[in-house]
Amino acid sequence: MQKKQNKKQGERLTTLLPYLITLASGILMGLTVAPVGAWFLAWIALVPLWVLVVTSAKSKNQFPPAFLWGIGYHGVALFWITGIHPMTWLGVPWLPSLAITLFCWGFISVLGGVFVAIWAAVMVRLGGQKSWLRILIGTAVWCGLESLWSAGPLWWSSLAYTQSPHNLVIVHLGQLSGPNTVTAAIVAVNGLIAEGWTNRQDAKSAKISSVSSAPLRFVNKYWVIAIGLLITLHLIGFILYSRPIAQSPEAALKVGIVQGNIPNRLLRSSEGFRRAQENYTNGYLTLANQGVDAVLTPEGALPIFQRNLMQTALVAAVKEKGVVAWIGAFGERGDSYTISLFTFNNKAEIVSRYDKAKLVPLGEYIPFEGILGKIVQRLSPLDAHQVPGSANQLFDTPFGRAIAGICYESAFPEQFRRQAAAGGQFILSSSNDAHYTASMPFQHHAQDIMRAIETDRWSARATNTGYSAFVDPHGRTLWISGYNTYETHADTIYRRQTQTLYVRWDDWLTPLLLICSGGAWLVTQLRNTNK
């Protein structure tokens, strides 16, 4: 009787083991980003999932393990979403706030699980193919799915961002074909390691008589290639990283940043607006007296409509000092409003405006509003209806064309690539991450670093509560603010007109991988049919 019970327990453990291993490896991938930042785990964390998918391709239980890997990765990486609770400052009661928070976190984690499950389903379908073809197809499909996901409104946790800001050498591959170049590198190396493992296990099960030849044939072939590929990719990245940055004095631009440190819970109050006016006006005056060329403020620095900006103390200071200012406020479009960044010239006139094009689902707009709008209360601090800006905006300033990004847009490389291709010479990133935990602003900073490298541009980043920063085209952080602190800082950036391969040709690697893998698969199928 005891033997039967032990046998059943062993069977249960055997059944659960793939699920536990897959979930654990997904969690390991989630630890690559802030707050842990164990970026090196990305090069092995996909291996267990790959091995399980390949070795059990003929079974019918592939969807749940892959699904759990995605939940583990995205759930851990995006745990900072829970920092929006409680939203009582927006008038949302405590329990509904908790429900909305858990829904947001759960939805994005499940969506990540579905993404990985689709990838696994393709791999299962190709389970009988040769190892080299599985690696090619697995890499191509993963990059294709990331491209598809990033084209939608809900995107953040690409595999590529696991390497930023700690492994800037490999992030430089983004200059070739965008972040999917880094993603492809990670997936390919993981695939090679996994295929080496599965081939080694196949060799053992086949009971190969020649012990000395087995490691050479079944282990070294893939693992050596994996090591070689990893080294080669880092060498390519190092060459790109080591290129000198031309800095002509004529292209210099001294920019000041004001980090106002106004808690979001005060945004709707008169006290909050008073503090915002005081902090940003004093910060502007301090920086203007230091001889800066322009001052950058965060997203929604002054939470008022454009028509009311001219009466503020900050704009009065701009008129007095004659120093250009980029001020975050709310634009107007009919009965709706936009989150905008306004350029005030040295006469305190608005000469350009950039409207945030990528809005945060549930935070700034309600998906399927006709249905969910009756259930989920809008989380905006204003009563008006918020709308996105145009997808093809250009942001001209007294110093030339800039590349503008407001908060959530940092996760969408195409927003920056398009503006760089259209002549954008430097990046202005304006954000408000005050409603999240500290890990989110650091991940946000990591996203901005990737955008600076991909476009080969200097970047100035102003946030409400941190982390504000200056970043050079190699992704090196020249200065970074504290968190939940009031700060002003001035630094020199340079206007550039270079164009990386990514800026010129967009993401050419993903279509190439899909075409090559599809063609190789078709040729293999035809050969098998003719045998």
C-alpha positions, 0 to 999 in steps of 0.5 A: 500500500505504501509503495502504491502511495509513493508511486502516485506521489512520484507520478504527481511530482513528475507531472508537475515538474515541467510546470515548476521548471518552466515557471521558475525559468520564467521568474529567472528571466524576470529577475534580469531587470530592476530591481534585481538587475541580474541581466546575465540570467537572460542568456540561460533563462529560456533554456529550460522552456526550450528543452521541455518544448523540444523533448516533449513535442509529441505530447499535448501538455505544451501550452500550460508550461509555456504559458507559465513561463510567460506569466513568470517573466512578465509577472515579475518584471512588471510587478511595479504595476502594483505600485499604482495602488491605492488610487484614493488620490484619484477618487477611487475607493481602496477595494476597487483600486486593489481590484483594478491594480490586480486586474492590470498586473494579471492581464499583462502577465496573462498576455505575456503567457499567451505570447510565449504559448504561441511561440511554443505551439510553433516550436511543437509543430516543428519538433521533428525538424533539425536542430539548426532549423529549430533555432532559426525558426524559434528566433524568427518567430520570437522576434516576429511576435515581439514586433506584433505585440509592440505594434499594439498599445500594451508593450514594455518587456521585450527580451532586449531590455533585460540587458539595459543598462548593465550590458551596454555593449550588447545593447549596441546591436540595436543600432543595426536593426533595433531592439529585436537584434538584441532579442534575436541574440538572446533567443539564439544563444539560449536555443543553441544551449538547449539544443546542445543539451537535448542532443546530449540526452539523445546521445545517452539514450541511444547508448553510443558506444564511442564515449570519446566521440560523444561529447565532441559530436553532441555537446561541443557542436552546439555549446561551442557555437553558443559560446562563439556566438555570444563572444562574437556578438559582444565583439560587434557590440564593443566595436560599435560602443568604442566608436568616438562621438564627434562633439563639435562646439557648434552643436553643443546645447546646455540643457537644464532639468527640473525634477519638481517632486510633486506627489501625484496625490496632490495633483488635483489640489490647489496646494499641489498646483501651488507647489508645482508653480513654485518648484518649477519656477524656482528651478527654472530661475536657478538654471537660467542664472547658470547660463543654460540654453534651455530648461526641460520639465517633466510630463504634466509639470503644470497640470493645467490647460494650454489656455491657462499657461500664459498666466503662470509664474513659470511662463512669466519667468521665461519672459523675464529671463529669455531662456527657452523652456519645454513645459509639460502641460495639457493641450486642447483638441476640441472638447478633449485634451492631450498630454503635451510638451510645449516649446516656449521661445525666448519671448515666452511664445509657444512655437511648437507642441508635441502631444503624447501619442502612446497612452497608458491603457486604463491609466489614460484611456479605457480600451473598448470604452463603450463596454469597460467605460461603464465598469472601470472609472477613468483614472485621469486627474481631469474630467475631460476626455483624453486623446492621443497625439498624431503618430507622425508628429515632428517637434521643431525647436529654436535649436533644431528638430528634436526627438520627443517622447512622453513617459510610456512612449519610451517603450516604443522604439519606432516612435524615436526611430521615425523622428530621428529619420525625419531629422531629430537631432537630440532626445527630450524625454518627459515623464511622470512615474510618481505613482509606481515603485522605484523599480519602474523609473529605473526600468524606464531609464533603461528604456530611454538608454536603449532609445539613445543608443539605437538612434545615436542621439544624446538624451535629456530626461526629466521626471517628476520624482525620478529618475531624471538623467542625461545620457550620451549616444553610447547609453552612458548615464552622465548624471542621474537624479535621486528618487523622490527628491527635488533637484535641478541639474544642467549638462551639455548635450550635442545635436547630431544628424548621424543615421544608424542602420536601424534609423535608415532601414527600420527593423530589417532583421525580423523580416529577414529571419522570418523569410529565411526560416520559412524558406528553409522549413519549406525546402525541408518539407519538400525534401522529406516529401520526396524521400 
